[in-house]
Amino acid sequence: MFHIGLLMMAGPAGHSDSGSGSALQAVFEQLRSAHTLSLTLTSPLCLAVIALDRYLSVQHPAAESYSYDLTVTDGRWRIKCQLADSLSRWVRTGSLRCGAGVLVAQLSMVHDETRLSHSYVRIDNIHSVVELPERLLSIKDVETIPEWCQDHVTRSDGPLLLSRKYYLSLWINDDPFGRVWLPYSPPPDVVIDVSRITLLADLEAFFHSSRRPLPLLVRILHRSRIRYYGKPGQNIEFPFQVYCEVADQSGVMSMVVWNDLCPEWFNRLTVGSVLYLQHYSLKHSYQNRSRPHIRTLSLMTFHSIEISLNPRSPVSVVTVIPPKSVQPQWCLPDVPYNFATRSEVDSMNKNQACDIIGLVTYVGRVERIRSKEKTGPEKFWAYRWVHAVDGTTDSPFILEIFSSSQPDIFNNICPMTYLVCTQMRVCQTGCSVYLTSSTETQLFITGCHKKQPYVSEPKVKTFIQWTKTLKDSVMLRRTAVGGHYCYPPAPPTFTPSSNNNMTNEPITAVADLKGELESLQYREHRRVAVQGYIAAMQYHTWPPQPETPHSELQQEVVSVQGVSDTGAAIPPSTMEEMILTQREMDSTSPDSDVTVSPKRRRVQTGSKGVHRQYFTRSKKQSNRQVGLTSHDEEEEEQQDEELESEESEVEDEHTSVRQSAVGKEIDQTSQVPDVQQAASSALWESRVWPLVKRQLTDHFCCGKLNQESIPEKFNFDDKEVLLHHLNLSPAKWTPDLTSQTRTHTPVACTGYFTLTILGLNQTAAVDVLFVPVVSPDDPRAAGVPHTQHDNSLLSCISTGRLCVQPDGSCPAPGSLMSSAPQLESERVVCIVDLCLLRERRVEMICSKLYRTADICQPDGTQ
């Protein structure tokens, strides 16, 4: 039977005294001496989170869909623990993340009663998530910290719950993750018998007979991303599926790779590979799925049946033929491409497929959207917006790129790299044209182009020649990363969505925003529409300037849970005890900022203070708001080297400009009846606002603008740190990246507005931020028609931008706010983009405001 004493004796040779002074050792001594298997700590234990792993829950489908294993360390030892399902929301909202400190309040020992000698530690309660103390910040390499073995055979690469054989990617299900997914390796030399093979066109005859089909010799033309179809209670060890389109001289057919074969073969079944298939099976083709557009091949496509590669019954045999061994007499078709230039995209049909190549100028942060699938566990898609230019027009490609099961490429897209995207689909909404990725899209960036079949395409060669005319320093000044970005722009008129019209979002009552905000998960993007009246508007400069306190400024101070260097939590202050309810003190949920009664507001506390607040029947108070064939081989090699060398020269010649843009985030409110102008802010309030704001049931406040909401300049010196912040929170802690600081140089942002939208019933209000476009350097200016207007507040918010004055300057805040009285009694519909940023900060940005004249009824009347 597993015994706690074994934990502390399982260290490597030479570490016999490593447990000395270990906080983990002291806790496990207490757990071993406890009469029960559970231990509640009198002083919470501060540990550093070094890994987070997710897997499908084994509970009933009505319970949590996913469970988590947590690897923590006290600096002396590291250990993998299971996180109690009741605490999983700490992970889903991004509060509990790698590189953070966690105050563990309760843990227990769990024995697997169906197996011999298998036990593990479970964390049952978390007091709070905090910044790491100095002693844990000194960790440089987590791999050098010895691991405590938890049974006779350490399973550091698999779930503690042995009924699960694999981990999922932390935030989405369609990326390969973990050691079970074998990496790509060049195929070895093989000898195959091609005298007895069959053609795809002949498989129909085998399908309707009892004969086993002969081997196939095919080329992969397209490959889909991974599809995960696991469900709680399902008895399939590896519920994965991958579709490929394969072809020979007779036609094209779908091939499906099932279950255990996906981790074994996915990274080796690359587009262009030639396969020799044996012991496959045939079945009716599944019709309700997307398919790649293959219009450049004069071959028949067979849709009635598909090839299935199975791990058993029968065990399929897959052989990848090395490129040098592929013979011309096999007559296998080349991979088809349909490259389009940016100048050609505008004239293409909606949903038409094309391939593109471009120089990246903007990369947005990775966000997630919830899948609309009604069955199975909760699922998200990860995507990011990218701009790329190809020299055929001044306008960039606007690309909506979803994860393509190529995480090493998707997470490393950065400005100044050459990007190739295949099987993109044309999207047209009004005057806006952009490209979105499909299930079969493949991505290629710097370092991946060599030996790819497309390097000999004429438009790729033309693009390479164009890049030779560019000056790197000039292109670098046009680059940007991160910030709030949403495309395409909302239509000019608002009509609520119906069964026949999905142009706009359904209208959400202001009071119902509470449910929307509470259900948001980490980096989840959601768009809502609310209607009401603009009750107040305030202008703020950006970057924020240090402010001196005024006598009329009411400030609120919230005590922060501290941590001593010994790992014990500093007891909460009296102020914190007055604010937090008992549920918050127990910390069983990270949602401690949710309003539960009209007389009390609840706040989430952490090392940086208040991140999100809801007000209920309370005075407006100040808050702290604490991204080819053999004969062409020599020519191809030259093209490969040319493409790669052009890209590598970019980083050698770069120049970067830094400027400090760090401000203290302080939110203030002034009781001013009309427009008040100052150096840094101006405020307007409607006549009704002073009468109703103290009687509100709910007031949802977004606080100050987050630095993460503003795009910033890109420079190569900070490349790794920038990508770390733009991507989703990683599953493993890299101390070098999290400890580095960078200079945030905002792109064309001089200020922003806070809009207070009062619901029609005057019982709830919401504050949203409006960040106008003031320069063509702003990534949001691309692909949006530039229409002149009178620079009134209503016009600015309706169009999303300020118009430059004849002298080239932007209108002053005073002139903008002078038109604020026009907002009085104007009924509006506000389109709000919601996104839960890291560290529990909610981004609430107004992307479009519709005036009364722009609002239509579902029947088309106004």
Summary of the structure (lengths in Angstrom):
residues: 862
radius of gyration: 29.3
end to end distance: 74.5
largest distance: 92.3
contacts: 2744
relative contact order: 0.11
helix: 20%
strand: 29%
